[in-house]
Amino acid sequence: MPHRKIWDIDHPPVALLVGTDARTSDLATAVEGSVELQIERVADRSAALDRLAERPVVDCCWIAADSPTELWLEFLESVANEAPLTRIVYAPEAGDIDLADRATALGAADVVAPATTIDERATRLVDAVDQAVDRRHDAVERSILDSIVDGLDVSVFAKDDKARHLVYPSDTTTGEGRELFGLTDLEAFGTNDETLSDAYQDDLAVIREGRNVLGKVERYPDFQQGWQWTSKVPWIEDGETRGLVGLTMEISEWKNRERALLQQVGYLQRIPKYLTHDLRNPLAIARGYVQLAREGEPGALDTVEEALDRMSDKLTEFHGLVDGSASSEQARSPVPFARTVEEVWDHVSLPGTELILEADPDARLLADEDQLRPLLQNLFRNAIDHAGPRVTVRVTLTRDGFVVGDDGPGLGDWSDEDVFATGTTSASNAAGLGLAIVREVAHLHGWQVETGRSDLGGASFTFSGCLLGRLSGADVGDERFELEDSRDVGDVSVAGSTRTDGDVATLRGAGANVWGKVNEFHFAHATVTDDVRIEARVTEMDVASEHSKAGVMIRSGLDEDAAYGAICRIADQCPEVLWRDAPGERGYSVQAEGVEQSFDWIAIDRVGDECYTSISVDGDVWIPIDDRSLDLSSEVAVGLFACSAAEGEAIEARFEDLSIRRLE
């Protein structure tokens, strides 16, 4: 046999001889014992068809036909239809060339003439079995390959000698949704993205030079997000390179964890230097005034006590920073921003200094308060230390963050890297280790921080990428709306559904994600004109992946490219805010990591083009988490959504206390 069987491996190949005992016994005797072959004989055509449906599979069906011929030909056709991978040999008791042609047309792979000797018949049977094993082996291998390509959480692919796609997952398409077949990566995605160009050059090196690319870690192209791990090697057949084969695996989660761990380790390694820097001055003051106290100086011990209090505050501050850096679970919550700024300023300000606060008193910043306070303290102290005792500091709330500026001498020509460098201590431009701490806290929160010149003429520090929310201030009216329709948005692989019972709704939804250019989920909605509020409580949800989500959403329309604002629970863990600024643009999301799981009430207020998202523990007291301006039409679709973020799998989410009401 040319191939080892990879099906029914507990059994040798099977040949089924169909016909009378007189027509099959001699052939069975001639073959048995000469090769590894399981011979089975049946006289009845109906019994033979039953056997073809059983295991182990029949590799060759030898039809020792007698009269009437037409019944045997009908049987031959039935075998060909029901067992397409079974090799059929037609051996009639009598016949001519016309009969042979008819048998071949109906599915016979070989027709044995009546006068053929028993030894020749045995040889023809063994050859037919060999051919059947070859054919089934190829089919089974193709099935295995299809399952590998489409069924695993890795992308398996093959390309020809010009780096054109031949084999790839069935759900992979070009940037325009066309099939990849016959296209290179550059042709498929129509971009000069550096990552794609490098991948194409790697393809050519594998094909032309026989080079192996093993375990290469690279970013996705610009039109995607994340990291991938790729290996590819030459595809060689009969000593000739036909192209390449490879696999790619999504490793974004690993890279994000690696990056977070490296940040935490690096930060912890710098803690001793930070402590040395910030405790040096109060220690020196304490020592000096202890000596004065020994000499009888009045009030010296009061100054020592103040220095010791400052050191205690510093140790508490660093304790909070270390705990936050070392923990993968940040203790974040929506912090009252204006109140926190004022409290920190009262703690560090001096006579003659002034704070100008431009912030909505109800605005909340999602942050770890034990880390936010040291960030503000170091910014204020930096301004006081380097701009003088009569400095004015302005704190301004922006759309996605805040700005701290002063009227001091500014930062001159120093770059951000210089300003935040550990140990910077110029007398006129000093940043010091305090600003290194500022950068560390910003990075721990995922915020961006940039320096510049403030409107007051001095230094400014601009923080962006924050989750910053305000309440809409609109009154909830009496007019209520019911969910009127549900549908799948985007090209979901599993159809979704919605069940409702009063203010309870259960959604079943699939879809790849709600992020970037991908917008796939199940949506139950009402159509509302003008301002509206939707609130609900996510009481149960399945988790199919780390990105599974269920929540409330407002959309400019039901098409996949519509603008939208949403808030949901992601993987039944923390809230996630989702938005697309305008139809057809890229979608974004920010996870409110660290927010307690007890915040299972979520809501959106739509007021004009503004969307205000908020969370609650009890449905009575609402805490703002984000607000932003979106390009929404007057008429919007408002409702519930569920997305599995797992290919071929749906999740179920239960919402209670659902309310959709007009705002006045």
C-alpha positions in Angstrom: 0.0 0.0 0.0 1.4 3.4 -1.0 0.2 5.3 2.1 -0.3 4.5 5.8 -4.0 4.8 6.5 -5.0 7.8 8.6 -8.6 6.7 8.9 -10.0 3.5 10.6 -6.4 2.9 11.7 -7.4 -0.2 13.6 -8.3 -2.0 10.4 -6.5 -2.7 7.1 -8.0 -1.5 3.8 -11.4 -3.2 3.0 -12.5 -4.7 -0.3 -16.1 -5.6 -0.5 -16.9 -8.4 -3.1 -20.5 -8.3 -4.2 -22.0 -11.3 -6.0 -22.7 -15.0 -5.7 -20.4 -17.3 -3.9 -19.4 -18.9 -7.2 -18.5 -15.5 -8.6 -16.4 -14.2 -5.6 -14.9 -17.2 -3.7 -12.0 -17.9 -6.1 -11.0 -14.2 -6.1 -11.1 -14.0 -2.3 -8.9 -17.0 -2.0 -6.4 -15.6 -4.5 -6.0 -12.3 -2.6 -6.3 -13.4 1.0 -2.9 -13.8 2.7 -1.0 -12.3 -0.2 -1.5 -8.6 1.0 -2.7 -6.8 4.1 -6.3 -6.5 2.9 -9.6 -7.2 4.6 -11.9 -9.2 2.3 -15.7 -9.1 2.9 -18.2 -10.9 0.7 -22.0 -10.3 0.3 -24.3 -11.7 -2.3 -27.2 -9.3 -1.8 -27.1 -5.9 -3.4 -29.2 -4.3 -0.6 -26.9 -5.8 2.1 -24.0 -4.4 0.2 -25.4 -0.8 0.3 -26.0 -1.2 4.0 -22.4 -2.3 4.5 -21.1 0.8 2.6 -22.7 3.0 5.2 -20.9 1.3 8.1 -17.3 1.4 9.5 -14.6 0.6 8.7 -15.1 2.3 5.4 -15.0 0.2 2.2 -12.1 1.2 0.0 -12.9 -0.9 -3.0 -16.3 -2.4 -4.1 -15.8 -5.3 -6.6 -19.1 -6.0 -8.4 -19.2 -9.5 -9.8 -22.3 -8.9 -11.9 -24.4 -11.6 -13.5 -27.9 -11.2 -15.0 -30.0 -9.1 -15.2 -27.5 -6.5 -16.2 -29.7 -3.5 -15.7 -30.1 -4.2 -12.0 -26.4 -4.4 -11.5 -25.8 -1.2 -13.4 -28.4 0.5 -11.1 -26.5 -0.9 -8.1 -23.2 0.4 -9.5 -24.7 3.9 -9.8 -26.0 3.7 -6.2 -22.6 2.8 -4.9 -21.0 5.7 -6.8 -23.5 8.1 -5.4 -23.4 6.9 -1.8 -19.7 6.2 -1.5 -17.9 8.6 -3.8 -14.4 7.8 -2.3 -14.9 4.0 -2.8 -13.1 2.6 -5.8 -15.6 0.6 -8.0 -14.5 -2.4 -10.2 -17.2 -3.8 -12.5 -16.6 -7.4 -13.4 -19.6 -8.7 -15.5 -20.3 -12.3 -16.3 -20.7 -11.3 -19.9 -20.6 -8.1 -21.9 -19.0 -6.1 -24.6 -17.4 -2.7 -25.1 -20.8 -0.9 -24.9 -21.4 -2.4 -21.5 -17.9 -1.3 -20.3 -18.6 2.3 -21.5 -21.9 2.4 -19.7 -20.3 1.1 -16.5 -17.5 3.6 -16.7 -20.0 6.5 -17.3 -21.9 5.4 -14.1 -18.8 5.5 -11.9 -16.7 2.4 -12.4 -13.0 3.0 -12.1 -12.2 -0.3 -13.9 -14.1 -2.8 -15.9 -12.7 -6.4 -15.9 -13.5 -8.5 -19.0 -15.2 -11.9 -18.5 -12.2 -13.8 -19.8 -9.6 -12.3 -17.4 -7.7 -14.9 -15.4 -8.1 -15.2 -11.6 -4.5 -14.0 -11.1 -5.1 -10.9 -13.2 -8.3 -10.2 -11.4 -6.5 -10.4 -8.0 -3.9 -7.9 -9.3 -6.6 -5.6 -10.6 -8.3 -5.7 -7.2 -5.1 -4.9 -5.3 -4.4 -2.0 -7.7 -7.9 -0.7 -7.2 -7.5 -0.8 -3.4 -4.1 1.0 -3.7 -5.7 3.7 -5.8 -8.6 4.0 -3.4 -6.3 4.4 -0.4 -4.3 7.1 -2.3 -7.6 9.0 -3.1 -9.0 8.8 0.4 -5.7 9.7 1.9 -5.6 12.9 -0.1 -9.3 13.7 0.8 -8.6 13.1 4.5 -5.5 15.2 4.4 -7.5 18.0 2.8 -10.1 17.7 5.5 -7.4 17.9 8.2 -5.9 20.9 6.5 -9.3 22.7 6.2 -9.9 22.1 9.9 -6.5 23.4 10.8 -6.9 26.5 8.6 -10.4 27.4 9.7 -10.7 25.8 13.1 -7.7 26.9 15.2 -6.9 30.3 16.8 -4.0 30.7 14.4 -3.9 31.7 10.8 -2.4 28.9 8.6 -1.6 29.9 5.1 0.2 28.9 1.9 1.5 31.1 -1.0 2.8 30.3 -4.5 6.3 31.1 -5.8 5.2 34.7 -6.4 3.9 35.1 -2.8 0.3 35.0 -3.9 -2.3 33.6 -1.4 -3.4 30.0 -2.1 -4.6 28.6 1.2 -5.9 30.9 4.0 -8.7 31.0 6.6 -12.1 31.2 4.9 -13.0 34.4 6.9 -10.0 36.3 5.8 -10.6 38.9 3.1 -8.9 41.9 1.6 -9.4 45.4 2.9 -12.4 45.8 0.5 -13.9 42.4 1.5 -12.7 40.5 -1.6 -11.1 37.0 -1.5 -7.4 36.8 -1.1 -6.8 34.1 -3.6 -4.1 34.9 -6.2 -3.1 38.2 -4.5 0.0 39.2 -2.6 -0.4 41.0 0.7 0.5 44.3 -1.0 -2.1 43.7 -3.7 -4.8 42.5 -1.3 -4.6 45.5 1.1 -3.6 48.2 -1.3 -1.3 50.0 1.1 2.3 50.9 1.4 2.3 50.1 5.1 5.8 49.3 6.3 4.7 46.1 8.2 3.1 44.7 5.0 6.1 45.7 2.9 8.4 43.9 5.3 6.2 40.8 5.4 6.2 40.7 1.6 10.0 41.0 1.5 10.2 38.1 4.0 7.9 36.1 1.7 10.3 36.6 -1.2 13.3 35.7 0.9 11.7 32.5 2.0 10.8 31.5 -1.6 13.9 32.7 -3.4 16.6 32.1 -0.8 15.1 29.2 1.1 15.3 31.3 4.3 13.2 30.3 7.3 11.3 33.0 9.2 10.6 31.6 12.6 8.8 33.2 15.5 8.9 36.8 14.2 7.0 39.2 16.4 5.6 42.2 14.6 2.9 44.8 14.8 -0.2 44.5 12.7 -0.5 46.9 9.8 -1.7 50.4 10.4 -5.3 49.5 9.5 -5.4 47.0 12.4 -4.3 47.0 16.0 -2.1 44.7 18.0 0.7 42.2 17.6 1.3 39.0 15.7 3.7 36.1 15.8 4.6 34.6 12.4 6.6 31.7 11.1 7.0 30.7 7.4 9.2 28.2 5.6 9.7 27.1 2.0 7.0 24.8 0.5 9.1 22.2 -1.4 7.7 19.5 -3.7 9.9 17.0 -5.6 13.0 19.1 -4.8 11.5 22.3 -6.2 10.3 25.3 -4.2 6.6 25.8 -5.0 6.1 28.7 -2.6 5.8 28.9 1.2 3.7 27.7 4.1 3.3 29.4 7.4 1.2 30.4 10.4 0.4 33.6 12.2 -0.9 33.9 15.8 -2.5 36.8 17.6 -0.3 37.7 20.6 -1.6 41.2 21.4 -2.8 40.1 24.9 0.7 38.6 25.7 2.5 41.8 24.4 0.2 44.0 26.4 0.8 42.0 29.6 4.6 41.9 28.8 4.6 45.7 28.4 2.6 46.3 31.6 4.9 43.9 33.5 8.0 45.7 32.2 6.6 49.1 33.2 5.8 47.8 36.6 9.2 46.3 37.1 11.0 49.3 35.8 9.0 51.6 38.1 9.6 49.5 41.1 13.3 49.5 40.3 13.3 53.3 40.4 11.4 53.7 43.7 14.6 53.8 45.9 15.9 56.7 43.8 12.5 58.5 44.1 12.5 58.1 47.8 16.1 59.3 48.1 15.3 62.4 46.1 12.1 63.4 47.9 13.2 62.6 51.4 16.6 64.3 51.2 15.3 67.9 51.8 13.0 67.1 54.8 15.7 65.0 56.4 18.2 67.8 56.0 15.8 70.2 57.6 15.0 67.9 60.4 18.7 67.3 61.2 19.5 71.0 61.1 16.6 72.0 63.4 17.3 69.2 65.8 20.7 70.8 66.3 19.0 74.2 66.8 16.7 72.6 69.3 19.6 71.4 71.3 20.9 74.9 71.4 17.6 76.1 72.7 16.2 77.7 69.6 12.4 78.4 70.2 10.2 76.7 67.6 12.9 74.5 66.2 11.0 71.3 67.2 7.9 72.6 65.5 9.9 72.8 62.2 11.3 69.3 62.9 7.8 68.0 63.3 6.7 69.6 60.1 9.6 67.9 58.3 8.7 64.6 59.8 5.1 65.0 58.7 6.2 65.8 55.2 8.3 62.6 55.2 5.3 60.6 56.4 3.2 62.0 53.7 5.9 61.1 51.1 6.1 57.5 52.4 2.3 57.2 52.3 2.3 58.6 48.7 5.0 56.2 47.6 3.2 53.3 49.3 0.1 54.1 47.1 2.3 54.3 44.0 4.1 51.1 44.6 0.8 49.2 45.4 -0.7 50.6 42.2 2.3 49.7 40.1 2.8 46.2 41.4 -0.9 45.3 41.2 -2.4 44.2 37.9 -5.8 45.2 39.3 -5.8 49.0 39.5 -8.2 50.5 42.1 -9.8 53.0 39.8 -13.0 54.9 40.2 -14.6 58.1 38.8 -12.8 60.7 40.9 -14.4 64.2 41.4 -11.8 66.1 39.6 -12.3 69.7 40.7 -12.6 68.7 44.4 -9.4 66.6 44.2 -7.5 69.4 42.6 -8.6 71.9 45.3 -7.7 69.5 48.1 -4.2 68.8 46.7 -3.6 72.5 46.1 -4.6 73.4 49.7 -2.0 70.9 50.9 0.9 72.2 48.9 0.2 75.9 48.3 2.1 78.7 50.0 1.0 82.3 50.8 1.0 84.3 47.6 0.4 81.4 45.3 -2.9 81.3 43.3 -4.9 78.5 41.7 -7.2 79.1 38.8 -9.5 76.1 38.3 -11.5 75.8 35.1 -13.5 72.6 35.5 -17.1 71.5 35.8 -17.5 70.8 39.5 -19.5 67.6 38.7 -16.9 66.2 36.2 -15.4 62.8 37.1 -12.0 61.5 36.0 -11.5 57.7 35.9 -8.3 57.3 37.9 -6.7 55.7 40.9 -7.1 58.5 43.4 -4.0 57.4 45.4 -1.9 57.9 42.3 -3.7 61.0 40.9 -3.0 63.0 44.1 0.8 62.5 43.9 0.7 63.4 40.2 -1.0 66.7 41.0 1.2 67.3 44.1 4.4 67.0 42.0 3.1 69.3 39.3 2.1 72.0 41.8 5.3 71.7 43.8 7.3 71.8 40.5 5.5 75.1 39.7 6.1 76.6 43.2 9.7 75.5 43.4 10.7 76.8 40.0 8.3 79.7 39.3 8.5 81.4 42.7 6.4 81.9 45.7 3.9 84.1 43.9 3.2 81.7 41.1 -0.2 81.3 39.4 -1.2 77.8 38.4 -4.2 77.2 36.1 -5.8 73.8 35.8 -8.2 73.4 32.8 -10.4 70.4 32.0 -10.4 69.4 28.3 -12.5 67.1 26.2 -10.3 64.0 27.0 -8.0 65.1 29.8 -6.7 68.2 31.6 -3.9 70.8 31.4 -1.8 72.1 34.3 0.0 75.4 33.4 1.8 78.2 35.3 3.2 81.7 34.7 6.8 80.8 35.5 9.9 80.9 33.3 8.8 77.8 31.3 10.8 74.9 30.2 12.8 76.6 27.5 14.1 74.3 24.8 13.9 71.2 26.8 12.2 68.2 25.1 9.7 66.0 26.8 12.4 63.3 27.2 14.6 65.8 29.0 11.9 67.2 31.2 10.8 63.8 32.5 14.3 62.3 32.7 15.1 61.0 36.2 17.4 63.3 38.0 16.9 66.5 36.0 17.7 69.3 38.4 18.7 72.5 36.6 18.2 75.5 38.8 16.2 77.5 36.2 14.5 74.6 34.3 14.5 71.9 37.0 12.1 69.1 36.5 13.5 66.7 39.1 12.4 63.3 40.0 8.9 64.6 40.9 8.1 65.0 37.1 9.5 61.5 36.5 6.8 60.3 38.9 4.2 62.4 37.0 5.1 60.5 33.8 5.0 57.1 35.6 1.5 57.7 36.9 0.3 58.9 33.5 1.7 55.8 31.9 0.2 53.5 34.5 -3.2 55.0 33.6 -2.6 54.8 29.8 -2.7 58.6 29.5 -0.5 60.6 27.1 1.4 63.6 28.6 3.1 66.4 26.6 4.9 69.6 27.7 4.6 73.0 26.2 4.1 76.7 26.9 1.0 77.7 28.9 -1.4 80.5 28.1 0.1 82.2 31.2 3.5 82.2 29.7 5.1 79.4 31.7 5.3 75.6 31.6 2.3 73.5 30.7 1.6 69.8 31.0 -1.2 68.4 28.9 -2.8 65.0 29.7 -5.0 63.3 27.1 -6.5 59.8 26.5 -8.4 60.1 29.8 -11.9 58.9 30.5 -13.6 62.1 31.7 -17.3 62.4 32.2 -20.0 64.9 33.1 -23.7 64.4 33.7 -25.9 65.7 31.0 -28.1 67.8 33.3 -31.2 67.0 31.3 -34.4 66.0 32.9 -36.0 62.6 32.2 -39.5 62.9 30.8 -42.5 60.7 31.1 -42.5 59.4 27.4 -41.2 55.9 27.2 -40.1 53.8 24.3 -40.2 50.0 23.8 -37.7 47.9 21.9 -39.4 47.6 18.5 -37.0 45.5 16.4 -33.8 43.4 16.7 -31.3 42.5 14.0 -27.7 41.5 13.4 -25.4 44.4 12.5 -22.5 43.5 10.2 -21.5 40.1 8.9 -22.0 37.9 11.9 -21.3 34.2 11.7 -24.1 33.1 14.0 -27.6 34.6 13.9 -28.7 36.5 17.0 -32.0 36.8 18.7 -33.9 38.9 21.4 -36.4 37.9 24.0 -38.3 40.5 26.0 -40.5 40.4 29.1 -41.5 43.8 30.4 -38.3 45.6 31.4 -36.2 42.4 31.0 -34.5 41.6 27.8 -32.2 38.7 26.8 -30.0 39.0 23.8 -28.1 36.3 22.0 -25.3 37.8 19.8 -22.2 36.8 17.9 -19.9 39.1 15.9 -16.1 39.6 15.7 -16.0 42.9 17.7 -17.1 46.5 18.0 -13.9 48.3 17.4 -11.9 49.9 14.5 -13.6 49.2 11.2 -15.3 46.1 12.6 -18.9 46.5 13.7 -20.6 43.1 14.3 -23.1 42.4 17.0 -26.8 41.7 17.7 -28.9 44.9 18.3 -32.4 45.3 19.8 -33.5 48.9 19.4 -36.2 51.6 19.3 -36.1 54.5 16.9 -36.2 57.9 18.6 -36.1 61.4 17.4 -34.0 64.0 19.4 -32.9 63.7 23.0 -33.2 60.3 24.8 -31.9 58.3 27.7 -31.4 54.5 27.9 -30.4 52.7 31.1 -30.3 49.1 32.1 -28.6 46.6 34.4 -26.4 43.8 33.0 -27.2 41.0 35.4 -25.8 38.0 33.5 -23.6 37.5 30.4 -21.7 34.7 28.9 -18.0 35.1 28.1 -16.6 33.7 24.9 -13.5 35.7 24.7 -11.7 38.5 26.6 -13.5 41.0 24.3 -17.1 39.7 24.8 -19.4 42.6 25.5 -23.0 43.5 26.3 -24.4 47.0 26.9 -26.4 50.0 25.7 -25.9 51.9 22.5 -27.1 54.9 20.5 -26.4 54.9 16.7 -27.0 57.2 13.9 -28.4 54.3 11.9 -28.5 50.5 11.6 -25.9 50.1 8.9 -22.4 48.8 9.8 -20.7 52.2 9.2 -23.0 54.3 11.4 -21.7 56.7 14.1 -22.3 55.4 17.6 -21.8 55.8 21.3 -22.0 52.9 23.8 -21.1 51.7 27.2 -21.0 48.0 28.1 -19.5 45.4 30.3 -16.5 43.7 28.7 -16.0 40.0 29.6 -18.4 40.6 32.5 -15.5 42.5 34.3 -15.4 46.3 33.9 -17.2 49.0 31.9 -16.0 49.8 28.4 -16.8 53.0 26.5 -17.2 52.6 22.7 -17.6 55.3 20.1 -17.3 56.2 16.4 -17.2 60.0 15.9 -18.8 60.0 12.4 -20.2 57.5 9.9 -17.5 55.5 8.1 -14.7 56.5 10.5 -12.7 54.2 12.8 -14.3 53.1 16.0 -12.5 53.4 19.4 -12.8 52.1 22.9 -11.5 52.6 26.4 -11.8 50.1 29.2 -12.5 51.4 32.7 -10.1 48.9 34.2 -10.2 48.6 38.0 -13.8 49.9 38.4 -15.6 47.7 40.8 -17.8 45.0 39.3 -20.7 46.2 41.4 -21.2 49.1 38.9 -23.6 46.9 36.8 -26.0 49.7 35.9 -25.1 51.6 32.7 -26.7 54.5 30.9 -26.3 56.9 28.0 -27.9 60.3 27.6 -28.1 61.7 24.1 -28.5 65.5 24.1 -28.0 66.9 20.6 -24.7 65.5 19.3 -23.4 64.9 22.9 -23.4 61.4 24.4 -23.0 61.2 28.2 -22.2 57.8 29.6 -22.6 56.9 33.3 -22.5 54.0 35.7 -24.3 53.2 38.9 -24.4 50.7 41.8 -28.1 51.0 42.5 -29.7 52.8 39.6 -30.4 55.9 41.8 -27.0 57.7 42.1 -25.3 57.9 38.7 -21.6 58.7 38.2 -20.4 60.1 34.9 -17.7 58.2 33.2 -17.4 59.8 29.7 -19.0 62.3 27.4 -18.1 63.2 23.8 -19.6 64.8 20.7 -20.7 62.5 17.9 -22.0 63.1 14.4 -25.6 61.8 15.1 -28.7 62.4 13.0 -31.9 63.7 14.5 -33.4 60.2 14.4 -31.3 57.6 16.2 -31.5 53.9 17.0 -31.2 53.4 20.7 -31.1 50.0 22.4 -29.2 47.0 23.7 -26.4 45.0 22.1 -24.4 41.8 22.6 -21.2 40.8 20.9 -19.3 37.5 21.5 -16.0 38.7 19.9 -15.4 35.0 19.1 -15.7 33.5 15.6 -18.6 31.0 15.2 -19.8 31.5 18.8 -22.6 33.5 20.3 -23.1 34.7 23.9 -26.2 35.4 25.8 -26.7 38.5 28.0 -29.6 39.4 30.3 -30.6 43.0 30.9 -33.0 44.0 33.7 -34.6 47.4 34.6 -34.5 48.5 31.0 -35.8 52.0 30.5 -35.8 54.2 27.3 -37.2 57.7 28.0 -37.3 61.0 26.3 -35.1 63.8 27.8 -36.7 67.2 28.3 
